[in-house]
C-alpha cells in the first residue's frame, strides 16, 4: 500500500481528529510550519486549526478574531 504524502485535511474533534484527506502533515495556523500527523497534539475544535505546539496554541487564543 502506498503511503500518503503531502498535506492532509482533518476534522478536529474533542481529543481526536478524523482524516478527511490523507497526507503526512498539516500546517500550523500560526507559524505556517508543517506538522507531521504522528506528532500533532494541539488544535482548536472551534477554529478547526492545528498548532505546532503549546506556544502557537496560546498565541492563537490571545489573538483577536
C-alpha positions in Angstrom: 0.0 0.0 0.0 1.3 3.5 -0.9 2.0 5.9 1.9 0.2 9.2 1.5 2.3 12.3 1.1 1.6 16.0 1.2 -0.8 17.9 3.3 -3.7 16.1 5.0 -7.2 17.6 5.6 -8.5 16.9 9.1 -11.7 17.5 11.1 -10.6 18.4 14.7 -12.8 17.0 17.5 -12.5 16.9 21.3 -9.4 14.8 21.9 -9.2 13.3 18.5 -9.2 14.2 14.8 -10.6 12.5 11.7 -8.6 12.3 8.4 -10.8 13.7 5.6 -8.0 13.7 3.0 -4.9 11.5 3.6 -1.5 13.1 3.9 1.6 13.1 6.1 1.4 16.6 7.6 -0.9 19.5 8.4 0.1 23.2 8.5 0.3 25.2 11.7 -2.2 28.0 11.6 0.2 30.4 13.5 3.7 29.6 12.2 2.9 28.0 8.9 5.2 25.1 9.7 4.3 21.6 8.6 3.3 19.3 11.5 3.7 15.5 11.0 0.4 13.8 11.9 2.1 11.5 14.3 3.3 14.5 16.4 0.1 16.6 16.2 -1.1 17.3 19.8 -2.5 20.8 19.7 -5.6 22.0 17.7 -8.7 24.1 18.1 -12.1 22.4 17.7 -13.9 25.7 17.3 -11.5 27.2 14.8 -10.6 23.9 13.1 -6.9 24.8 13.1 -3.8 22.9 14.0 -0.9 24.2 16.1 2.8 23.2 16.1 3.0 23.3 19.9 1.6 24.9 23.1 3.1 28.3 22.3 1.3 28.6 19.0 -1.9 27.3 20.5 -1.7 30.0 23.2 -0.8 32.7 20.7 -3.9 31.8 18.7 -6.1 32.1 21.9 -4.9 35.6 22.6 -5.2 36.9 19.1 -8.3 38.7 18.2 -10.5 37.0 15.6 
